[in-house]
C-alpha cells in the first residue's frame, strides 16, 4: 500500500480535476490507500486542499526557476516552461482561477507571483522575437496556462499522451491554429 504523501497529492489533484466534490473515500481509493491512511496523512479535507495548493505552487516555482535562465536561448526557456505544463495546468485549474474551490485564498498571492513570473518569461520571448509582440504578454501567458490545462485534462482522460502535450502547446503558442 502506498503512503507517500506526494503520490497521494498527485492522485487527489487528478480526482478533484474531474470531480470537485469528490469524497475523501474516493480520493483514497484513487490513491490506492484506505480512507484511514489518507486521514492520517491529511487529517481533514482542508489540510489536503492546502497541501495540494502548496505542492502545485512549489512545482510551478521550481519550473519557473528552471526556465528563468537569463543566458539561455529563448527557445530553450520556452521548452523548459512547456515541459512542466502539468504544474501550470493545475495552478490554473485549482489555485489561480478558482482559489475558493480549494478554500485556500492565501494561496492567491503566491499564484499571482507565479503568474507574474510567467508573464516576464513571455515578455522576454516577445523581446527576443520568438513570441508575437502584437498581443499583451498577460494574454499570451494566460493562453499558455489555458493550453496547459486543456492538454493536462485531455491526457487525464486518455485523449492525448502526456508526452505529446508539450509539442502541441508549443505549436499553438508559436504558430496558432492556422494550417
DABEL-V596174 format. One record per backbone hydrogen bond with DSSP energy under -0.5 kcal/mol. CO is the residue of the C=O (numbers start at 1). NH is the residue of the N-H. If there is no record, write none. Layout:
# DABEL-V596174
CO/NH
CO/NH
This chain:
# DABEL-V596174
4/8
5/9
6/10
7/11
8/12
9/13
10/14
11/15
12/16
13/17
14/18
15/18
15/19
19/22
23/27
24/28
25/29
26/30
27/31
28/32
28/33
29/32
34/38
35/39
36/40
37/41
38/42
44/48
45/49
46/50
47/51
48/52
49/53
50/54
51/55
52/56
53/57
54/58
55/59
56/60
57/61
58/62
59/63
60/64
61/65
62/66
63/67
64/68
67/69
68/70
69/72
73/76
73/77
74/78
75/79
76/80
77/81
78/82
79/83
80/84
81/84
82/85
84/87
84/88
85/89
86/90
87/91
88/92
89/93
90/94
90/95
91/95
91/96
91/97
92/97
98/101
98/102
99/103
99/104
104/107
105/108
106/109
106/110
107/111
108/112
109/113
110/114
111/115
112/116
113/117
114/118
115/119
116/120
117/121
118/122
119/123
120/124
121/125
122/126
123/127
124/128
125/129
125/130
125/131
126/129
136/140
137/141
138/142
139/143
140/144
141/145
142/146
143/147
144/148
145/149
146/150
147/151
148/152
149/153
150/154
151/155
152/156
153/157
154/159
154/160
155/158
161/164
161/165
164/167
164/168
165/169
166/170
167/171
168/172
169/173
170/174
171/175
172/176
175/178
